Amino acid sequence: ENLLAQEAIRESELHFRNMADNAPTILWVSDAGGECTYLSKRWYEFTGGKPGSALGLNWLEHVHPEDTDKARLQFLSATRRKVPFGIDYRLQRHDQTYRWMSDVG
């Protein structure tokens, strides 16, 4: 029974990642402490980062330096308080230019 439950969880995770990686937007997942545990394929295509490189709080390395502290504080505060949030910040593209993003969760 335990093996069946583990297999169901694995299949569900694979289904989610397939859906998220093929969605026309950037999707991400974070843990209760605010550490990113998953960023979709679109994130890495947009930023040009190596897959897995933006996990934890490393995604902030792609945020414009003038927006980084505000984005970090708003995101972590809302995550820890378990309340919805909306953050606008500039995100660096693969060509080193910045584009405004709206991040909601």
N, C-alpha and C positions, 0 to 999 in steps of 0.2 A: 504494500500500500504506500509506503514511504517513497519507494522508487517511482511509482506512478505519479505521485505528487511532484517529485523533483522533475520528472520528464515533462509534466504539464507546465511547470514554471519555465523550463528551458524553451519549450515551444512558444509560450506566450512572449518571452523575451525576444526570441528570433522574429516573431510576427511583428512586435513593436518596432524593432530596429529596422526591419524591412520597410514598414510603413513610414517611419520617421525619415529614413535615408532617401525615400522617393517622394516625399512631400515637397511642394514648391516653396518652402520656407525653412528657416532655421529653427530646429527644435533642440531642446536640451533637457537634462534631468539633473537635479541636485539632491544631495542627502539633507538630512535635518539640520546639519550644521552649515549648509550653504556651499559645500564643496561640489563642484560639477562632477558627476560620475559618467555622463554621456553627453556628447555634442554630435548632432547629425552630420552627415556627409556634406550638406550644404554649408555648414559653418566652415569646414576646412577648404571647400572650394572657394568660398568668399574671401577668407583671410589668407589662403595659401599656406596655412600651417600644416605641419605633419600630423596625420591622424594620431590622436591621443595626447598631443602636445599641449592642449588647452584645458586639460582636466584639472580638478582642484580649483584653485583661483587663478590659474595661469591664463584663462580667457581674458583677464584684465590687461594682459600685456598687449592686446590688440586694440584696447580702448584708448582714445586720444588722451594724452597726458593731462590736459585740462579737465577732463571728465572722469578720470580714473577714480579719484578719491570719492567723489559724489556717487558714482555707480556702485562702488564697493560698499559704502556705508548704507545706501538705500537698499541694496539687494540683501546684504547680510542682516540688517535690522528687520526687514520684512520677513525674511526666511525664519529667523530665530523666534519672531513673535507669531509666526504662522498666519500672516495677514496678506491679502493681495497687494501687489505693487505695480507701478508703472514707472519706467526709467527711460529717458531719452538721452542718448549719448552717441558720440561719433566712433565708428568702428573702422579700423584700418583694413582696406581691401588688399588683395594679393598684389596689386600694382602700386602699393604704398599710399594711395589716396584714401581719404576718409569719407564715409557716408553716414548720415544720421540714421540711427536705428531706434525703434521703440521696442522696449523689452517689457513684457507683461507676464505676470505669473500669479 
